[in-house]
Amino acid sequence: MYISVVGLGVEGQQATISLLKRGYNVYSSDINRKIDLSLLDEIDLNEYDSNIDLEIGSHNLDKIYKSDAVAVSPSLFNKEICRNIIQRGIFLSDVFTKHRSIKTIAVTGTNGKTTTSHMIYSILQNAGYKCLIGGNGGGGFSGYIDLLMDANSDDYDYMVIEVCDMTLEFCKYVFDIDITVVTNIGYDHMDVHKSIEHYTQEVIEFIKDKPSIINSNDENLLKTTSYPSKCILFDTYDGKLNLFGKFNLHNADAAYKTSQFLGVKEETIKESLEKFESVEGRTIKLSYNNNDVVIGKTDNVDALKVVLKEEKFDIVVIGTARANETFRHQILDYIKKYDADTLIIFPGLEDTTVEYAQYLNNLGYNKDVLILKNIEDILRYINNYKNKNIFIGGNGQKKITQISTIIQEENECS
């Protein structure tokens, strides 16, 4: 079978890898000659040399339209090329359709998606259901196409999808969603949404006429309550939970209310949440050289706020965003108000440390600012202190996860 992948962003590269590993012949293309192909670089393409046809700088429409099926990057969903693919009946989710019969729960929002998705998945598994979880490639999963292909390969009772807020319309078409869960509406990806009002309207279109579990503490979400077929509000979970932060009590209540709606026994829900452990890369509190270290991806200002409000941190360590993501400078606006004793900046997604330092200078930030270029230097710096509260977060999930793993491994050895 011959499958094309149009667009090689994170989701397109994840789709290419997934399809190659499943034995399909794949033509993958992107019109951007400078596209970052670091995900594809992580696998040995020589192993799939006879199966992969990679084209950078253009799309060969003849190859695409003659494919048995085509996977399209979510960012291209509203483009003419995608409309033509759908009209020809070769869009991947219209060729592989078994996933549409699975009871599907879509979890979206600005923050808390991954943890909430995993909580729901854990509860359903413990209740004895055969479940799938996946979705948003940028959130740490293997992408929507990998999930779709998994769902078409076996029989499942439930599928839990983490849906990135930039892919709502794409996922609404690809998956038959039965229940939506919305954790919050925050100021992230404003380069795409343009305004919080427009983002709220996108959420309304996503949850309309479906049972929806939404956050009662979010003023923007409260504007959406008349649109679902059934609206269930979640707040703060009052059971036992072994996770850091009040924000995780909100995530847990979202999972609790969702599972209740699905008819899972109360005992199973509470036992599952009590035993639930932090998802890799998400916020966790660790001890390190007699310091308390809270660490986890907080790549937008709303995510950062909820963590920094938990306690006063002496040292704040922030990973930088990409050069074109200037909307993430809101993180620095908040850090200026927070006023930690020491701020450390490190290259997160890209090395924009100089730009971050300049932005802080323009804000009139007058506390100590250090630029540390690698993980070893960050850990060495922290080791100079004792009895400090330290936060490590911002952008750069891969590096933040590496730091967390090193700290946990050193703790296990000591």
C-alpha positions in Angstrom: 0.0 0.0 0.0 1.3 3.5 -1.0 0.6 6.3 1.5 1.7 10.0 1.2 2.4 12.4 4.0 1.9 16.1 3.1 3.7 18.5 5.4 6.6 17.6 7.6 6.2 19.4 10.8 6.1 17.4 14.1 2.9 15.6 13.2 4.0 14.9 9.6 7.4 13.5 10.7 5.7 11.4 13.4 3.2 10.1 10.7 6.1 9.2 8.4 7.9 7.3 11.1 4.7 5.5 12.2 3.8 4.4 8.6 7.3 3.3 7.8 7.5 1.1 10.9 4.2 -0.5 9.8 5.7 -1.5 6.5 3.9 1.0 4.2 5.6 2.6 1.2 5.7 6.3 2.0 6.1 9.5 0.0 6.6 12.4 2.3 7.0 16.0 1.2 7.1 19.6 2.4 7.4 22.9 0.4 9.7 24.4 3.0 13.3 23.8 2.0 14.5 24.8 5.5 12.2 22.4 7.5 13.6 21.0 10.7 13.7 17.2 10.2 15.2 16.4 13.6 12.6 13.8 14.4 13.3 11.9 11.1 17.0 12.2 11.9 16.4 10.2 15.1 15.6 7.0 13.0 17.8 5.3 10.5 16.2 6.1 7.2 18.6 3.8 5.4 16.7 0.9 7.1 13.6 2.0 5.1 15.4 3.1 2.0 13.2 1.1 -0.4 10.0 2.3 1.4 10.7 6.0 1.7 10.5 8.7 -0.9 11.3 12.1 0.7 10.9 15.4 -1.1 11.8 18.8 0.3 10.9 22.0 -1.4 7.8 20.9 -3.3 4.9 18.5 -3.4 4.6 16.1 -6.3 0.8 16.2 -6.8 0.8 13.3 -9.2 2.4 11.0 -6.5 0.0 12.3 -3.8 -3.2 12.0 -5.8 -2.3 8.5 -7.0 -1.7 7.3 -3.4 -3.9 4.8 -1.8 -4.2 7.1 1.2 -2.8 10.5 2.3 -2.0 11.8 5.7 -2.0 15.6 5.9 -0.3 17.8 8.5 -3.0 19.5 10.8 -1.6 22.9 9.8 -2.6 22.2 6.2 -6.1 21.0 7.0 -7.8 24.1 5.6 -5.6 24.5 2.6 -6.7 23.7 -1.0 -4.4 20.6 -1.3 -6.2 19.0 1.7 -9.6 19.8 0.3 -8.6 18.1 -3.0 -7.4 15.1 -1.1 -10.7 14.8 0.8 -12.7 15.2 -2.4 -10.7 12.3 -4.0 -11.6 10.1 -1.1 -8.0 9.3 -0.2 -7.7 11.3 3.1 -6.3 8.7 5.6 -9.1 8.7 8.1 -11.6 8.2 5.2 -9.6 5.1 4.0 -9.0 3.6 7.4 -12.3 3.9 9.3 -12.3 1.3 12.1 -11.3 3.9 14.7 -14.7 5.6 14.3 -16.5 2.8 16.1 -14.4 3.3 19.3 -15.9 5.3 22.1 -13.6 8.4 21.9 -12.8 11.0 24.6 -10.9 14.1 23.4 -9.0 16.1 26.0 -8.0 19.7 25.0 -7.2 23.0 26.5 -4.1 25.2 27.0 -2.6 23.3 30.0 -3.1 20.0 31.8 -4.1 18.0 28.7 -1.4 15.3 29.1 -1.9 14.6 32.8 -5.7 14.6 32.5 -5.6 12.3 29.5 -3.4 9.8 31.3 -5.6 10.0 34.4 -8.7 9.1 32.4 -6.8 6.3 30.6 -5.5 4.9 33.9 -9.0 4.8 35.4 -10.6 3.1 32.4 -7.8 0.5 32.3 -8.2 -0.2 36.0 -12.0 -0.5 35.3 -11.2 -3.4 33.0 -11.6 -1.7 29.6 -9.3 -2.1 26.7 -8.0 1.4 25.9 -5.8 3.4 23.6 -4.2 6.7 24.4 -2.3 9.1 22.1 -2.5 12.2 20.0 -0.7 15.5 20.0 2.8 14.9 18.8 4.0 18.1 20.4 2.8 16.9 23.7 5.0 13.9 23.9 2.7 11.3 22.1 3.6 9.7 18.8 1.0 11.8 16.9 -2.5 11.5 15.6 -1.7 9.2 12.7 0.1 6.7 14.9 -3.0 6.7 17.2 -5.3 6.3 14.2 -3.4 3.4 12.8 -3.2 1.7 16.2 -7.0 2.1 16.5 -7.5 0.4 13.1 -5.3 -2.5 14.0 -7.3 -4.0 16.9 -10.6 -3.8 18.9 -10.8 -1.3 21.7 -13.5 -0.1 24.1 -12.2 3.4 24.6 -9.7 5.8 22.9 -8.4 8.9 24.8 -6.9 11.6 22.6 -4.9 14.6 23.7 -5.9 17.3 21.2 -3.6 20.3 20.8 -5.5 23.6 20.8 -4.2 24.3 17.3 -5.7 21.1 15.8 -9.3 21.3 16.9 -10.9 21.3 13.5 -8.5 18.7 12.1 -9.3 16.3 15.0 -13.0 16.9 14.7 -12.8 15.6 11.2 -10.4 12.7 11.7 -12.0 11.2 14.8 -15.6 10.6 15.8 -15.5 12.2 19.2 -18.1 11.2 21.7 -17.0 13.2 24.8 -14.9 16.3 25.1 -12.9 17.5 28.1 -11.6 21.1 28.2 -9.1 21.9 30.9 -8.8 25.7 30.4 -8.5 28.4 27.8 -5.2 30.3 28.1 -2.8 32.6 26.3 -0.8 30.2 24.3 -0.4 30.0 20.5 -1.9 33.4 20.1 0.0 33.7 16.8 -2.5 31.1 15.5 -5.6 31.9 17.5 -5.1 35.7 17.1 -7.3 36.5 20.2 -8.6 34.8 23.3 -12.1 35.4 21.9 -11.4 33.6 18.7 -9.8 30.7 20.6 -13.0 30.5 22.7 -15.1 30.3 19.6 -12.9 27.5 18.3 -13.5 25.6 21.5 -17.3 26.2 21.2 -17.3 24.7 17.7 -15.3 21.7 19.0 -17.6 20.9 22.0 -20.9 21.8 20.4 -23.6 19.1 20.7 -21.4 16.7 22.6 -21.3 15.8 26.3 -18.5 18.1 27.7 -16.6 18.2 31.0 -15.3 21.8 31.5 -13.4 23.8 34.1 -15.7 25.8 36.3 -12.8 28.1 37.3 -12.1 29.3 33.8 -14.1 32.5 32.9 -13.7 31.9 29.2 -15.0 28.3 29.4 -18.0 29.4 31.4 -19.1 31.3 28.2 -19.3 27.9 26.4 -21.6 26.0 28.8 -24.8 26.3 26.7 -23.3 24.6 23.6 -22.6 21.0 24.7 -25.4 18.5 24.6 -24.6 18.0 28.3 -22.3 20.2 30.3 -20.5 18.9 33.4 -18.4 21.3 35.4 -15.3 20.2 37.3 -13.5 22.0 40.1 -11.0 20.7 42.7 -10.7 17.0 43.5 -11.1 16.3 47.2 -9.7 12.8 47.3 -6.1 11.6 47.8 -3.6 12.5 45.1 0.2 12.2 45.2 1.0 15.0 42.8 2.5 18.5 43.2 0.2 21.5 42.9 -3.4 22.6 43.1 -3.6 22.6 39.3 -3.3 18.8 39.4 -6.3 18.7 41.7 -8.2 20.4 38.9 -6.9 17.8 36.4 -7.9 15.0 38.7 -11.4 16.4 39.1 -11.7 16.5 35.3 -10.7 12.9 35.1 -13.0 12.0 38.1 -16.1 13.7 36.5 -15.4 12.1 33.1 -15.1 8.7 34.6 -18.3 9.2 36.6 -20.1 10.1 33.5 -18.9 6.9 31.8 -20.2 4.9 34.7 -17.0 3.8 36.3 -17.3 2.7 39.9 -16.4 5.3 42.5 -14.0 3.0 44.3 -12.1 2.3 41.0 -11.8 6.1 40.2 -10.5 7.0 43.6 -8.0 4.1 43.9 -6.7 4.9 40.4 -6.2 8.6 41.2 -4.5 7.9 44.5 -2.0 5.6 42.8 -1.5 7.9 39.8 2.1 9.0 39.2 3.3 12.1 37.4 3.7 11.8 33.6 7.2 12.1 32.3 8.1 15.7 31.6 5.2 17.1 33.7 5.6 19.1 36.9 7.1 17.1 39.8 8.7 18.1 43.1 12.1 16.5 43.9 14.8 16.8 46.5 18.3 17.6 45.2 21.3 18.3 47.4 19.0 19.5 50.2 17.2 21.8 47.8 13.5 21.5 46.9 13.3 21.4 43.1 10.0 21.8 41.2 10.5 20.9 37.6 8.3 20.5 34.5 7.3 22.0 31.2 5.5 25.3 31.6 5.8 26.7 28.1 3.2 29.5 28.4 2.4 32.2 30.9 -0.7 30.5 32.3 1.2 27.3 33.0 4.0 29.2 34.6 1.7 31.3 36.8 -0.1 28.3 38.4 3.2 26.7 39.4 5.0 29.8 40.7 1.9 30.7 42.8 2.3 27.4 44.7 5.3 28.7 46.7 8.1 31.2 46.7 11.1 30.1 44.6 14.5 31.5 45.3 15.9 30.5 41.9 13.9 30.3 38.7 15.4 28.4 35.7 13.6 29.0 32.3 14.1 27.3 28.9 13.7 29.6 25.9 11.2 29.4 23.1 11.8 29.5 19.3 12.8 32.8 17.8 9.5 33.4 16.1 7.4 32.7 19.2 7.6 36.2 20.6 4.2 35.7 22.2 5.9 33.5 24.8 7.7 36.6 26.1 4.7 37.0 28.3 6.5 34.5 30.5 9.2 37.1 31.1 6.7 39.8 31.8 5.4 37.6 34.6 8.9 36.7 35.9 9.7 40.4 36.3 6.7 40.7 38.6 7.5 37.5 40.4 11.0 38.8 41.3 13.0 35.7 42.2 16.4 36.2 43.7 18.1 34.6 40.7 16.9 33.9 37.2 18.7 31.4 34.9 18.0 31.2 31.2 19.0 28.2 29.1 18.4 27.2 25.4 15.1 25.3 25.5 13.6 24.8 22.0 16.2 27.2 20.4 19.1 29.2 21.7 17.3 32.5 22.0 18.9 33.3 25.3 20.4 36.6 24.1 16.9 37.7 22.9 15.5 36.8 26.3 18.2 38.7 28.2 17.6 41.7 26.0 13.9 41.6 26.5 14.4 41.5 30.3 16.8 44.4 30.1 14.2 46.4 28.2 11.7 45.6 31.0 14.1 47.0 33.5 14.6 43.7 35.2 17.3 44.4 37.9 17.9 41.0 39.6 20.7 38.5 38.8 20.3 36.9 35.3 22.6 34.1 34.3 22.7 32.3 30.9 23.7 28.7 31.2 24.1 26.8 27.9 23.9 23.2 28.9 22.3 20.8 31.4 25.5 20.1 33.2 26.1 23.8 34.0 22.6 24.1 35.4 23.0 21.1 37.7 26.5 22.3 38.8 25.1 25.7 39.7 22.2 24.2 41.7 24.7 22.1 43.6 26.3 25.2 45.0 23.3 25.8 47.1 21.4 24.2 49.9 17.9 24.7 51.4 16.7 26.6 48.4 13.4 26.4 46.6 14.2 26.1 42.9 11.9 26.0 39.9 13.0 24.6 36.5 10.6 25.0 33.5 9.7 27.1 30.6 10.2 25.8 27.1 12.2 22.8 25.9 10.4 19.7 27.2 13.2 17.3 26.1 15.9 19.1 28.1 13.6 19.6 31.1 12.8 15.9 31.1 16.5 15.1 30.9 17.3 17.3 33.9 14.4 15.7 35.9 15.7 12.2 34.9 19.2 13.0 36.0 18.1 14.3 39.4 15.9 11.3 40.0 18.7 8.9 39.0 21.2 10.6 41.3 18.7 10.5 44.1 18.2 6.7 43.6 22.0 6.2 43.7 22.6 8.3 46.9 
